[in-house]
């Protein structure tokens, strides 16, 4: 089964997510075949983007410097490059924790 939320990239893996800022708690879930990421930080002054990287870093056990938002910096739809990551490892870790 092909999924839309993770794909290989020359430098690692691209993760496609939909972000919901100002949530009551940070959590990751699958919704209609996409990853939905709830973040407590507001979408002002880049706080939500910083919280996304901090949360994903902890969740996936990948250092923060390995993350780069490659599209959707000011949008709810984001593509995040996880440098030097392996697609299967990212899929497995997200499947383990997603609700």
MOPAC internal coordinates of N, CA, C and O (Angstrom, degrees):
PM7 1SCF
backbone

  N    0.0000 0     0.00 0     0.00 0    0    0    0
  C    1.4623 1     0.00 0     0.00 0    1    0    0
  C    1.5307 1   109.81 1     0.00 0    2    1    0
  O    1.2310 1   120.39 1   -53.68 1    3    2    1
  N    1.2794 1   116.87 1   126.32 1    3    2    1
  C    1.4663 1   121.83 1   178.17 1    5    3    2
  C    1.5270 1   108.79 1   -82.34 1    6    5    3
  O    1.2310 1   121.10 1   -40.07 1    7    6    5
  N    1.3205 1   115.50 1   139.93 1    7    6    5
  C    1.4582 1   117.52 1   175.86 1    9    7    6
  C    1.5194 1   109.36 1  -118.99 1   10    9    7
  O    1.2310 1   121.42 1   -26.40 1   11   10    9
  N    1.3187 1   114.88 1   153.60 1   11   10    9
  C    1.4651 1   121.54 1  -175.22 1   13   11   10
  C    1.5174 1   112.12 1   -90.77 1   14   13   11
  O    1.2310 1   119.69 1   165.69 1   15   14   13
  N    1.2944 1   118.20 1   -14.31 1   15   14   13
  C    1.4526 1   120.48 1  -168.18 1   17   15   14
  C    1.5256 1   115.38 1   -90.93 1   18   17   15
  O    1.2310 1   119.68 1   166.48 1   19   18   17
  N    1.3070 1   118.21 1   -13.52 1   19   18   17
  C    1.4632 1   119.92 1   177.32 1   21   19   18
  C    1.5242 1   108.93 1  -142.76 1   22   21   19
  O    1.2310 1   121.24 1   -42.25 1   23   22   21
  N    1.3364 1   115.23 1   137.75 1   23   22   21
  C    1.4659 1   118.76 1   178.56 1   25   23   22
  C    1.5256 1   108.97 1  -151.17 1   26   25   23
  O    1.2310 1   120.56 1   -26.37 1   27   26   25
  N    1.3189 1   116.54 1   153.63 1   27   26   25
  C    1.4652 1   119.53 1  -179.82 1   29   27   26
  C    1.5251 1   111.59 1   -69.50 1   30   29   27
  O    1.2310 1   121.21 1   -24.56 1   31   30   29
  N    1.3053 1   115.29 1   155.44 1   31   30   29
  C    1.4691 1   123.96 1   178.50 1   33   31   30
  C    1.5240 1   106.25 1  -142.32 1   34   33   31
  O    1.2310 1   120.27 1   -24.15 1   35   34   33
  N    1.3197 1   117.08 1   155.85 1   35   34   33
  C    1.4720 1   120.68 1   179.84 1   37   35   34
  C    1.5264 1   112.74 1   -53.85 1   38   37   35
  O    1.2310 1   120.35 1   145.85 1   39   38   37
  N    1.3232 1   116.93 1   -34.15 1   39   38   37
  C    1.4707 1   120.99 1  -176.45 1   41   39   38
  C    1.5235 1   113.62 1  -102.75 1   42   41   39
  O    1.2310 1   119.74 1  -175.34 1   43   42   41
  N    1.3283 1   118.11 1     4.66 1   43   42   41
  C    1.4645 1   120.37 1  -178.67 1   45   43   42
  C    1.5081 1   111.68 1   155.56 1   46   45   43
  O    1.2310 1   120.91 1    60.01 1   47   46   45
  N    1.3334 1   115.86 1  -119.99 1   47   46   45
  C    1.4616 1   122.87 1  -176.01 1   49   47   46
  C    1.5247 1   109.03 1  -137.11 1   50   49   47
  O    1.2310 1   120.66 1   -39.54 1   51   50   49
  N    1.3323 1   116.34 1   140.46 1   51   50   49
  C    1.4713 1   121.68 1   173.21 1   53   51   50
  C    1.5282 1   108.00 1  -102.13 1   54   53   51
  O    1.2310 1   121.07 1   -53.92 1   55   54   53
  N    1.3195 1   115.56 1   126.08 1   55   54   53
  C    1.4542 1   123.23 1   177.68 1   57   55   54
  C    1.5210 1   107.69 1  -108.20 1   58   57   55
  O    1.2310 1   120.06 1   -55.87 1   59   58   57
  N    1.3260 1   117.49 1   124.13 1   59   58   57
  C    1.4647 1   122.30 1   178.69 1   61   59   58
  C    1.5156 1   108.12 1  -103.71 1   62   61   59
  O    1.2310 1   120.55 1   -55.50 1   63   62   61
  N    1.3374 1   116.56 1   124.50 1   63   62   61
  C    1.4628 1   121.16 1  -176.56 1   65   63   62
  C    1.5217 1   110.87 1  -135.67 1   66   65   63
  O    1.2310 1   121.63 1   -21.77 1   67   66   65
  N    1.3212 1   114.48 1   158.23 1   67   66   65
  C    1.4601 1   122.12 1   169.69 1   69   67   66
  C    1.5240 1   106.07 1  -111.38 1   70   69   67
  O    1.2310 1   120.60 1   -53.52 1   71   70   69
  N    1.3172 1   116.46 1   126.48 1   71   70   69
  C    1.4625 1   122.00 1  -174.63 1   73   71   70
  C    1.5233 1   110.72 1  -103.28 1   74   73   71
  O    1.2310 1   121.08 1   -42.17 1   75   74   73
  N    1.3255 1   115.54 1   137.83 1   75   74   73
  C    1.4613 1   122.17 1   174.09 1   77   75   74
  C    1.5321 1   106.62 1  -119.94 1   78   77   75
  O    1.2310 1   120.24 1   -81.17 1   79   78   77
  N    1.3521 1   117.14 1    98.83 1   79   78   77
  C    1.4655 1   120.03 1   179.89 1   81   79   78
  C    1.5308 1   111.25 1   -76.06 1   82   81   79
  O    1.2310 1   120.63 1    -9.58 1   83   82   81
  N    1.3235 1   116.40 1   170.42 1   83   82   81
  C    1.4756 1   123.16 1   179.26 1   85   83   82
  C    1.5198 1   113.03 1    58.84 1   86   85   83
  O    1.2310 1   120.15 1  -146.37 1   87   86   85
  N    1.3083 1   117.32 1    33.63 1   87   86   85
  C    1.4626 1   121.25 1   178.84 1   89   87   86
  C    1.5234 1   110.08 1   -83.52 1   90   89   87
  O    1.2310 1   120.75 1   -15.86 1   91   90   89
  N    1.3256 1   116.17 1   164.14 1   91   90   89
  C    1.4589 1   119.75 1  -179.49 1   93   91   90
  C    1.5266 1   112.06 1   -72.05 1   94   93   91
  O    1.2310 1   120.42 1   154.53 1   95   94   93
  N    1.3472 1   116.80 1   -25.47 1   95   94   93
  C    1.4641 1   120.32 1   176.50 1   97   95   94
  C    1.5209 1   109.69 1  -155.45 1   98   97   95
  O    1.2310 1   120.77 1   -20.08 1   99   98   97
  N    1.3174 1   116.14 1   159.92 1   99   98   97
  C    1.4567 1   120.72 1   175.90 1  101   99   98
  C    1.5194 1   108.73 1   -78.61 1  102  101   99
  O    1.2310 1   120.78 1   -49.24 1  103  102  101
  N    1.3248 1   116.11 1   130.76 1  103  102  101
  C    1.4616 1   119.97 1   175.38 1  105  103  102
  C    1.5210 1   109.20 1  -160.94 1  106  105  103
  O    1.2310 1   121.61 1   -22.04 1  107  106  105
  N    1.3163 1   114.53 1   157.96 1  107  106  105
  C    1.4549 1   121.28 1   178.88 1  109  107  106
  C    1.5241 1   107.45 1  -123.51 1  110  109  107
  O    1.2310 1   120.81 1   -40.91 1  111  110  109
  N    1.3252 1   116.06 1   139.09 1  111  110  109
  C    1.4628 1   120.47 1  -178.30 1  113  111  110
  C    1.5229 1   109.71 1  -151.35 1  114  113  111
  O    1.2310 1   121.24 1   -19.30 1  115  114  113
  N    1.3147 1   115.24 1   160.70 1  115  114  113
  C    1.4553 1   120.46 1   172.82 1  117  115  114
  C    1.5185 1   107.95 1   -93.88 1  118  117  115
  O    1.2310 1   121.04 1   -43.53 1  119  118  117
  N    1.3285 1   115.62 1   136.47 1  119  118  117
  C    1.4616 1   120.91 1   177.87 1  121  119  118
  C    1.5169 1   107.45 1  -143.04 1  122  121  119
  O    1.2310 1   120.30 1   -65.15 1  123  122  121
  N    1.3159 1   117.03 1   114.85 1  123  122  121
  C    1.4721 1   122.98 1  -179.96 1  125  123  122
  C    1.5308 1   112.01 1    53.87 1  126  125  123
  O    1.2310 1   120.55 1  -137.36 1  127  126  125
  N    1.3250 1   116.56 1    42.64 1  127  126  125
  C    1.4561 1   121.06 1   177.08 1  129  127  126
  C    1.5118 1   115.14 1    77.57 1  130  129  127
  O    1.2310 1   120.19 1  -173.43 1  131  130  129
  N    1.3384 1   117.25 1     6.57 1  131  130  129
  C    1.4643 1   121.83 1   178.75 1  133  131  130
  C    1.5221 1   109.11 1  -118.59 1  134  133  131
  O    1.2310 1   121.40 1   -16.85 1  135  134  133
  N    1.3115 1   114.93 1   163.15 1  135  134  133
  C    1.4595 1   119.64 1   173.85 1  137  135  134
  C    1.5190 1   108.17 1   -91.86 1  138  137  135
  O    1.2310 1   121.74 1   -52.34 1  139  138  137
  N    1.3130 1   114.28 1   127.66 1  139  138  137
  C    1.4620 1   121.14 1   176.34 1  141  139  138
  C    1.5212 1   106.24 1  -112.33 1  142  141  139
  O    1.2310 1   121.01 1   -55.39 1  143  142  141
  N    1.3261 1   115.67 1   124.61 1  143  142  141
  C    1.4572 1   121.16 1  -177.31 1  145  143  142
  C    1.5178 1   109.52 1  -116.58 1  146  145  143
  O    1.2310 1   120.87 1   -67.72 1  147  146  145
  N    1.3201 1   115.94 1   112.28 1  147  146  145
  C    1.4638 1   121.40 1   176.32 1  149  147  146
  C    1.5255 1   107.98 1   -88.61 1  150  149  147
  O    1.2310 1   120.98 1   -48.66 1  151  150  149
  N    1.3242 1   115.73 1   131.34 1  151  150  149
  C    1.4632 1   122.61 1  -177.55 1  153  151  150
  C    1.5289 1   108.62 1  -129.33 1  154  153  151
  O    1.2310 1   120.58 1   -42.25 1  155  154  153
  N    1.3224 1   116.50 1   137.75 1  155  154  153
  C    1.4703 1   120.19 1  -178.90 1  157  155  154
  C    1.5235 1   112.67 1   -74.24 1  158  157  155
  O    1.2310 1   120.14 1   154.96 1  159  158  157
  N    1.3121 1   117.34 1   -25.04 1  159  158  157
  C    1.4722 1   120.92 1  -176.81 1  161  159  158
  C    1.5267 1   111.13 1   -70.32 1  162  161  159
  O    1.2310 1   120.40 1   -33.07 1  163  162  161
  N    1.3335 1   116.84 1   146.93 1  163  162  161
  C    1.4679 1   120.33 1   176.55 1  165  163  162
  C    1.5315 1   110.59 1   -77.67 1  166  165  163
  O    1.2310 1   121.01 1   -20.33 1  167  166  165
  N    1.3060 1   115.68 1   159.67 1  167  166  165
  C    1.4687 1   121.66 1  -179.13 1  169  167  166
  C    1.5299 1   110.78 1   -87.73 1  170  169  167
  O    1.2310 1   120.68 1  -129.89 1  171  170  169
  N    1.3150 1   116.31 1    50.11 1  171  170  169
  C    1.4725 1   120.74 1   176.52 1  173  171  170
  C    1.5211 1   109.03 1  -129.39 1  174  173  171
  O    1.2310 1   121.25 1   -32.27 1  175  174  173
  N    1.3247 1   115.21 1   147.73 1  175  174  173
  C    1.4554 1   122.73 1   177.25 1  177  175  174
  C    1.5269 1   112.88 1    51.02 1  178  177  175
  O    1.2310 1   120.42 1  -143.71 1  179  178  177
  N    1.3364 1   116.80 1    36.29 1  179  178  177
  C    1.4606 1   123.59 1   174.98 1  181  179  178
  C    1.5364 1   114.05 1    66.43 1  182  181  179
  O    1.2310 1   119.93 1  -168.74 1  183  182  181
  N    1.3334 1   117.73 1    11.26 1  183  182  181
  C    1.4658 1   120.75 1  -176.57 1  185  183  182
  C    1.5267 1   112.35 1   -65.77 1  186  185  183
  O    1.2310 1   120.05 1   139.94 1  187  186  185
  N    1.3368 1   117.52 1   -40.06 1  187  186  185
  C    1.4655 1   119.86 1   179.82 1  189  187  186
  C    1.5293 1   110.36 1   -63.87 1  190  189  187
  O    1.2310 1   120.10 1   136.07 1  191  190  189
  N    1.3195 1   117.41 1   -43.93 1  191  190  189
  C    1.4656 1   120.52 1   179.77 1  193  191  190
  C    1.5322 1   111.00 1   -61.76 1  194  193  191
  O    1.2310 1   120.16 1   139.30 1  195  194  193
  N    1.3087 1   117.29 1   -40.70 1  195  194  193
  C    1.4657 1   120.74 1   177.71 1  197  195  194
  C    1.5260 1   110.74 1   -63.84 1  198  197  195
  O    1.2310 1   120.72 1   138.38 1  199  198  197
  N    1.3223 1   116.22 1   -41.62 1  199  198  197
  C    1.4658 1   120.92 1   179.87 1  201  199  198
  C    1.5302 1   111.04 1   -67.55 1  202  201  199
  O    1.2310 1   120.07 1   143.65 1  203  202  201
  N    1.3243 1   117.47 1   -36.35 1  203  202  201
  C    1.4707 1   121.58 1   177.34 1  205  203  202
  C    1.5242 1   109.84 1   -59.16 1  206  205  203
  O    1.2310 1   120.66 1   130.91 1  207  206  205
  N    1.3183 1   116.34 1   -49.09 1  207  206  205
  C    1.4640 1   120.46 1  -178.41 1  209  207  206
  C    1.5263 1   110.86 1   -65.58 1  210  209  207
  O    1.2310 1   120.38 1   138.11 1  211  210  209
  N    1.3089 1   116.88 1   -41.89 1  211  210  209
  C    1.4692 1   120.90 1   178.54 1  213  211  210
  C    1.5357 1   110.29 1   -61.53 1  214  213  211
  O    1.2310 1   120.64 1   133.85 1  215  214  213
  N    1.3257 1   116.39 1   -46.15 1  215  214  213
  C    1.4656 1   121.19 1  -178.21 1  217  215  214
  C    1.5317 1   111.18 1   -66.32 1  218  217  215
  O    1.2310 1   120.21 1   131.73 1  219  218  217
  N    1.3353 1   117.20 1   -48.27 1  219  218  217
  C    1.4655 1   120.08 1  -179.82 1  221  219  218
  C    1.5206 1   111.57 1   -64.10 1  222  221  219
  O    1.2310 1   120.04 1   143.82 1  223  222  221
  N    1.3136 1   117.52 1   -36.18 1  223  222  221
  C    1.4599 1   121.93 1   178.37 1  225  223  222
  C    1.5273 1   110.45 1   -59.90 1  226  225  223
  O    1.2310 1   120.96 1   132.88 1  227  226  225
  N    1.3118 1   115.76 1   -47.12 1  227  226  225
  C    1.4680 1   120.79 1   179.90 1  229  227  226
  C    1.5291 1   110.57 1   -67.52 1  230  229  227
  O    1.2310 1   120.62 1   135.34 1  231  230  229
  N    1.3108 1   116.41 1   -44.66 1  231  230  229
  C    1.4607 1   122.55 1  -177.31 1  233  231  230
  C    1.5283 1   112.40 1   -63.11 1  234  233  231
  O    1.2310 1   120.83 1   135.47 1  235  234  233
  N    1.3310 1   116.01 1   -44.53 1  235  234  233
  C    1.4649 1   121.42 1  -175.13 1  237  235  234
  C    1.5257 1   112.93 1   -93.91 1  238  237  235
  O    1.2310 1   120.70 1   175.53 1  239  238  237
  N    1.3345 1   116.26 1    -4.47 1  239  238  237
  C    1.4618 1   121.87 1  -178.44 1  241  239  238
  C    1.5306 1   111.50 1    56.76 1  242  241  239
  O    1.2310 1   121.82 1  -130.38 1  243  242  241
  N    1.3441 1   114.13 1    49.62 1  243  242  241
  C    1.4614 1   122.99 1   178.27 1  245  243  242
  C    1.5247 1   106.47 1  -127.52 1  246  245  243
  O    1.2310 1   120.12 1   -42.24 1  247  246  245
  N    1.3360 1   117.37 1   137.76 1  247  246  245
  C    1.4638 1   119.27 1  -177.31 1  249  247  246
  C    1.5351 1   111.54 1   -63.24 1  250  249  247
  O    1.2310 1   120.95 1   -33.75 1  251  250  249
  N    1.3280 1   115.78 1   146.25 1  251  250  249
  C    1.4670 1   122.09 1  -176.10 1  253  251  250
  C    1.5249 1   112.65 1   -57.60 1  254  253  251
  O    1.2310 1   120.23 1   146.00 1  255  254  253
  N    1.3148 1   117.17 1   -34.00 1  255  254  253
  C    1.4641 1   120.48 1  -178.32 1  257  255  254
  C    1.5278 1   112.91 1   -67.78 1  258  257  255
  O    1.2310 1   120.10 1   169.17 1  259  258  257
  N    1.3334 1   117.42 1   -10.83 1  259  258  257
  C    1.4718 1   121.55 1   179.07 1  261  259  258
  C    1.5284 1   112.36 1   -84.62 1  262  261  259
  O    1.2310 1   119.81 1   173.66 1  263  262  261
  N    1.3328 1   117.96 1    -6.34 1  263  262  261
  C    1.4579 1   121.92 1  -177.08 1  265  263  262
  C    1.5264 1   111.18 1  -100.63 1  266  265  263
  O    1.2310 1   121.43 1   -38.99 1  267  266  265
  N    1.3342 1   114.86 1   141.01 1  267  266  265
  C    1.4674 1   120.51 1   175.09 1  269  267  266
  C    1.5224 1   108.21 1  -146.17 1  270  269  267
  O    1.2310 1   120.49 1   -53.28 1  271  270  269
  N    1.3116 1   116.67 1   126.72 1  271  270  269
  C    1.4656 1   120.45 1   175.53 1  273  271  270
  C    1.5164 1   106.47 1   -79.80 1  274  273  271
  O    1.2310 1   120.72 1   -69.47 1  275  274  273
  N    1.3443 1   116.23 1   110.53 1  275  274  273
  C    1.4647 1   120.28 1  -174.86 1  277  275  274
  C    1.5240 1   112.51 1   -93.20 1  278  277  275
  O    1.2310 1   119.79 1   159.08 1  279  278  277
  N    1.3298 1   118.01 1   -20.92 1  279  278  277
  C    1.4643 1   120.42 1   172.16 1  281  279  278
  C    1.5199 1   109.30 1  -154.73 1  282  281  279
  O    1.2310 1   121.40 1   -29.40 1  283  282  281
  N    1.3252 1   114.92 1   150.60 1  283  282  281
  C    1.4590 1   121.00 1   178.85 1  285  283  282
  C    1.5166 1   113.57 1    86.12 1  286  285  283
  O    1.2310 1   120.49 1  -152.93 1  287  286  285
  N    1.3136 1   116.68 1    27.07 1  287  286  285
  C    1.4649 1   120.80 1  -178.93 1  289  287  286
  C    1.5270 1   112.09 1   -52.49 1  290  289  287
  O    1.2310 1   120.24 1   143.45 1  291  290  289
  N    1.3261 1   117.14 1   -36.55 1  291  290  289
  C    1.4692 1   121.48 1  -179.44 1  293  291  290
  C    1.5325 1   111.64 1  -116.13 1  294  293  291
  O    1.2310 1   120.99 1  -154.91 1  295  294  293
  N    1.3294 1   115.71 1    25.09 1  295  294  293
  C    1.4587 1   121.68 1  -177.76 1  297  295  294
  C    1.5247 1   109.83 1  -125.01 1  298  297  295
  O    1.2310 1   120.64 1   -17.73 1  299  298  297
  N    1.3204 1   116.38 1   162.27 1  299  298  297
  C    1.4629 1   120.26 1   175.41 1  301  299  298
  C    1.5288 1   111.19 1   -76.42 1  302  301  299
  O    1.2310 1   120.54 1   153.03 1  303  302  301
  N    1.3231 1   116.56 1   -26.97 1  303  302  301
  C    1.4739 1   121.80 1   176.04 1  305  303  302
  C    1.5249 1   107.13 1   -88.85 1  306  305  303
  O    1.2310 1   120.47 1   -59.02 1  307  306  305
  N    1.3267 1   116.70 1   120.98 1  307  306  305
  C    1.4574 1   120.59 1  -177.20 1  309  307  306
  C    1.5211 1   111.13 1  -130.28 1  310  309  307
  O    1.2310 1   121.83 1   -29.96 1  311  310  309
  N    1.3305 1   114.10 1   150.04 1  311  310  309
  C    1.4557 1   120.87 1   170.00 1  313  311  310
  C    1.5287 1   105.76 1  -118.90 1  314  313  311
  O    1.2310 1   121.67 1   -54.70 1  315  314  313
  N    1.3162 1   114.40 1   125.30 1  315  314  313
  C    1.4508 1   120.67 1  -175.72 1  317  315  314
  C    1.5217 1   108.98 1  -118.97 1  318  317  315
  O    1.2310 1   121.01 1   -54.23 1  319  318  317
  N    1.3260 1   115.67 1   125.77 1  319  318  317
  C    1.4563 1   121.60 1   175.85 1  321  319  318
  C    1.5212 1   108.04 1   -86.96 1  322  321  319
  O    1.2310 1   121.24 1   -52.63 1  323  322  321
  N    1.3300 1   115.24 1   127.37 1  323  322  321
  C    1.4605 1   120.83 1   173.27 1  325  323  322
  C    1.5284 1   105.15 1  -109.23 1  326  325  323
  O    1.2310 1   120.80 1   -76.31 1  327  326  325
  N    1.3154 1   116.08 1   103.69 1  327  326  325
  C    1.4616 1   121.36 1  -172.73 1  329  327  326
  C    1.5289 1   111.95 1   -69.55 1  330  329  327
  O    1.2310 1   121.82 1   -39.80 1  331  330  329
  N    1.3312 1   114.12 1   140.20 1  331  330  329
  C    1.4696 1   123.49 1   177.44 1  333  331  330
  C    1.5256 1   112.82 1    61.18 1  334  333  331
  O    1.2310 1   119.77 1  -159.72 1  335  334  333
  N    1.3275 1   118.05 1    20.28 1  335  334  333
  C    1.4623 1   121.61 1   177.57 1  337  335  334
  C    1.5232 1   109.57 1   -90.56 1  338  337  335
  O    1.2310 1   121.07 1   -20.68 1  339  338  337
  N    1.3203 1   115.56 1   159.32 1  339  338  337
  C    1.4614 1   122.52 1   178.01 1  341  339  338
  C    1.5202 1   107.70 1  -108.91 1  342  341  339
  O    1.2310 1   120.73 1   -51.34 1  343  342  341
  N    1.3281 1   116.20 1   128.66 1  343  342  341
  C    1.4644 1   122.13 1  -174.47 1  345  343  342
  C    1.5246 1   112.50 1   -51.61 1  346  345  343
  O    1.2310 1   119.69 1   131.59 1  347  346  345
  N    1.3170 1   118.20 1   -48.41 1  347  346  345
  C    1.4715 1   120.59 1  -177.45 1  349  347  346
  C    1.5263 1   112.08 1   -62.89 1  350  349  347
  O    1.2310 1   120.19 1   143.10 1  351  350  349
  N    1.3306 1   117.25 1   -36.90 1  351  350  349
  C    1.4705 1   120.31 1   178.70 1  353  351  350
  C    1.5247 1   110.98 1   -65.15 1  354  353  351
  O    1.2310 1   120.31 1   137.95 1  355  354  353
  N    1.3172 1   117.01 1   -42.05 1  355  354  353
  C    1.4710 1   121.22 1   179.93 1  357  355  354
  C    1.5317 1   109.61 1   -66.46 1  358  357  355
  O    1.2310 1   120.31 1   134.81 1  359  358  357
  N    1.3288 1   117.01 1   -45.19 1  359  358  357
  C    1.4744 1   120.50 1   177.68 1  361  359  358
  C    1.5170 1   110.98 1   -56.04 1  362  361  359
  O    1.2310 1   120.80 1   131.86 1  363  362  361
  N    1.3256 1   116.07 1   -48.14 1  363  362  361
  C    1.4658 1   120.96 1  -177.61 1  365  363  362
  C    1.5189 1   111.22 1   -61.19 1  366  365  363
  O    1.2310 1   120.17 1   132.53 1  367  366  365
  N    1.3324 1   117.28 1   -47.47 1  367  366  365
  C    1.4631 1   120.60 1  -177.94 1  369  367  366
  C    1.5201 1   111.72 1   -63.74 1  370  369  367
  O    1.2310 1   120.12 1   138.69 1  371  370  369
  N    1.3267 1   117.37 1   -41.31 1  371  370  369
  C    1.4690 1   119.75 1  -179.83 1  373  371  370
  C    1.5210 1   110.64 1   -69.61 1  374  373  371
  O    1.2310 1   119.85 1   139.55 1  375  374  373
  N    1.3197 1   117.90 1   -40.45 1  375  374  373
  C    1.4635 1   120.80 1   177.13 1  377  375  374
  C    1.5204 1   112.26 1   -61.29 1  378  377  375
  O    1.2310 1   120.23 1   148.33 1  379  378  377
  N    1.3203 1   117.16 1   -31.67 1  379  378  377
  C    1.4664 1   121.47 1   179.76 1  381  379  378
  C    1.5245 1   111.91 1   -69.92 1  382  381  379
  O    1.2310 1   119.95 1   146.22 1  383  382  381
  N    1.3255 1   117.71 1   -33.78 1  383  382  381
  C    1.4717 1   120.22 1  -172.39 1  385  383  382
  C    1.5209 1   114.72 1  -107.10 1  386  385  383
  O    1.2310 1   119.83 1   161.86 1  387  386  385
  N    1.3334 1   117.94 1   -18.14 1  387  386  385
  C    1.4634 1   119.85 1  -176.94 1  389  387  386
  C    1.5168 1   110.79 1   -71.02 1  390  389  387
  O    1.2310 1   121.62 1   -37.62 1  391  390  389
  N    1.3147 1   114.51 1   142.38 1  391  390  389
  C    1.4722 1   121.18 1   179.54 1  393  391  390
  C    1.4947 1   111.46 1   -85.91 1  394  393  391
  O    1.2310 1   120.10 1   180.00 1  395  394  393

